[in-house]
């Protein structure tokens, strides 16, 4: 299987993803940093949803598992 571009590395007590790792660049980002990178267009396979008034990174719906956040 292909290596995932982004992995979740920290989840808070409520189950919200808080820290992410770009496995291609070996870069760690908090949720806000990842949201900003998605908005800049640097992660085209991801988008932002507002969940409980919080901007939350999510993968685009498709059949590929390699871009799922988990």
N, C-alpha and C positions, 0 to 999 in steps of 0.2 A: 504494500500500500504506500502511496505517496506520503511524504512528510507533511504534516499540517503546517500551514503558514502561521497561524496564531493559536496559541493554547491559553486556557485560563489557568492561572497559577495561584490565585487566592479568591476565596468566596467568603462573604461575611456570614454572620449567624442567621440572616434572613434568606440566604441562598442567592444573593445578588453577586454577580461576578465583579470583583474589585481590581484585580491585577491580571495583566495579560503579557504574554511573551511572543514577540515576533521571532519564530524559530529560524527564519532565513537570515535575519540581521542580528540575531542574538541580542535583541533589545527588549527591555522590560518597560511596560507602561501601566499607569494607573487608569482607572475607568475614564476620567476626564481627558487624559492625554490621548487615549485610544479614540474617544469620541471626536476630538479635534482632528486627529489624523484621518479618520473616515470622512469628516466634513471637507477636508482638503483634497480628497480624492485619492489618497495614498493607499487605500485598501478597498478596491472596487468590488470585492465579493462580500462586503459587509455594509450594513446600513444602521441607522439609529432609530430606535423606537422610544417613545416616552412612556415609561411604565411607572405608575404612581408618582407622576410629576418629576421623574428622574430620567435623563437621557441615558439610554442603555444600548450598547453595541450588540448587534445580532447579525448572524450570517444571513445572506440572501437565500430565499427558498430555492432549492434546486436538488437534484438527485445525488450530488457529490457529498460524500462524508468528509472529505479532506479539508473542507473549510468550516465545518461545524464547530461551534464553541462548546467545549466541555472539558 
